[in-house]
Amino acid sequence: MTIWQPDPARFTGPRYRAIAEALADDVREGHLKPGDRLPTHRDLAWHLKVTVGTVSRAYAEAERRGLIAGEVGRGTFIRGAEPPAPSSLPPERGPEPLGLLNLAQNHPMPGEEIALFAQTLREIADGPDLAALLQYQNHTGLPPAREAGGAWLGLAGVDAPPERIVVTAGGQHCLATILGAYANPGDVVATEAMTYPGLKAACQLRQVRLEGIAVDAEGVLPDAFAAACRQWPIRMLYLTPNISNPLAGTLSLERRKAIVETARRHDVLIVEDDVYGFLIDRPAPFAALAPERTFLVTSLSKSAAPGLRIGYILAPADRIDRLALAVRSTIWMVPPLMVEIATRWISSGVAERLAAAKRQEAAQRQVLARRILGRAVMGEPTAYHLWLPLDERWRASEFVTEARRLGIAVTGANAFTVGRVAPMNGVRVCLGSVADLGTLEAALLAIRDLRDAEPDPLQSVV
Ligand SMILES: Cc1ncc(COP(=O)(O)O)c(C=O)c1O
């Protein structure tokens, strides 16, 4: 079909819902078929004499019901009868209801990685080195892979020679490898009082005690870290100094230096997670300030694609063998095909190109989000996520429940909190996983309306 021309006048209620009803009806009646392209928000708005925002909300409603899907650069299409794409499913919780808009998971901004992936796979298949990719390799990665990892980590502003690099199966595997090598059950690991939930999971599995250090919008307070070092025998400090998760703040150089001083005094190892570092102009990393005790960690999950499962650790030279042992004891080696793709992408400049495009896309989406949600939001203006503070009328968990009722998934403070009491009331909103900008806009509008509404006091009473 060329252009879909609905007749929403047949349906009552708000205009956007009437348009969504008309769409659902046309799908039911077979007037719209899987794969049919829908008009742009602007074209349909002009045709129906409504605002573009109304059409965006209608499409968001239809996407929530699983009727349509947006693809960046291609448009919006009628869905087939297939289940939602696996990338929209939080694996630890199983499938979400069909059509739930995922602002809960920190997906990379969509870009040209799929086309590049196809092209690189073809080049590898046609090249002379295919057989080697089916062989065992060493645990740290072969020299070209370590060199590529060093080049990638070096962008953080540190000398990263290949012999100090370990190739891993992603950022989470970096953490599991370091904890496996250097944290024993009962050891104390300190981190931001609100931290990346994957660290909490890794520590829980290893029976490592996690202690939260007080934070502000920038990150950990050096004095609080010093006090914690006096109170507990802290073995390791894990930080995400560039765009923390969930607060999306960046630690100043002064704070980094103060933290290093304390870490040296109390002989604390530092794990510096830099998966989001490419999104900002980074201050000097801990790995440059305290190379003798820092593990700098990154992955290609946010800058290229999470399915690659490629990460890198820069470690002090005398720590490499034990990390290699941890890789060996978990996966022996990272799948060589994925390592080969990552090595090619880094050495050819493709990885940097993808990362730069994603940073730009993130900046655009942040402008949209801040226009809608206002200046109260926290975080770097080029981050993938933002922190939406909530006032005392809302409990974060209730807000999450109400947002789900509207078909939108966000993550509440508890998921990130170390200990029992969240130091800040709010939710993390991720801007990368909804492909269609109009749909994202509608979702953010709904979140804003919800934030500004009075919570229904009876809602949670059974
Ligand atoms: C701070 C942080 N570190 C590590 C990871 C894990 O990255 P990967 O997908 O490479 O395992 C994430 C993923 O969201 C993250 O937010």
The ligand as an SDF file (V2000), in Angstrom:
LIG
                    3D

 16 16  0  0  0  0  0  0  0  0999 V2000
   28.6520    0.4500   34.1450 C   0  0  0  0  0  0  0  0  0  0  0  0
   28.5260   -0.7970   33.3310 C   0  0  0  0  0  0  0  0  0  0  0  0
   29.5390   -1.6580   33.3000 N   0  0  0  0  0  0  0  0  0  0  0  0
   29.4740   -2.7980   32.5860 C   0  0  0  0  0  0  0  0  0  0  0  0
   28.3570   -3.1180   31.8630 C   0  0  0  0  0  0  0  0  0  0  0  0
   28.3100   -4.4230   31.1290 C   0  0  0  0  0  0  0  0  0  0  0  0
   28.6840   -4.3120   29.8280 O   0  0  0  0  0  0  0  0  0  0  0  0
   28.7960   -5.5590   28.8740 P   0  0  0  0  0  0  0  0  0  0  0  0
   27.5500   -5.6340   28.0780 O   0  0  0  0  0  0  0  0  0  0  0  0
   29.9950   -5.2710   28.0440 O   0  0  0  0  0  0  0  0  0  0  0  0
   28.9820   -6.7860   29.7110 O   0  0  0  0  0  0  0  0  0  0  0  0
   27.2670   -2.2390   31.8570 C   0  0  0  0  0  0  0  0  0  0  0  0
   26.0480   -2.5580   31.1050 C   0  0  0  0  0  0  0  0  0  0  0  0
   25.0320   -1.9410   31.1820 O   0  0  0  0  0  0  0  0  0  0  0  0
   27.3540   -1.0490   32.6110 C   0  0  0  0  0  0  0  0  0  0  0  0
   26.3350   -0.1820   32.6670 O   0  0  0  0  0  0  0  0  0  0  0  0
  1  2  1  0
  2  3  1  0
  2 15  2  0
  3  4  2  0
  4  5  1  0
  5  6  1  0
  5 12  2  0
  6  7  1  0
  7  8  1  0
  8  9  2  0
  8 10  1  0
  8 11  1  0
 12 13  1  0
 12 15  1  0
 13 14  2  0
 15 16  1  0
M  END
$$$$
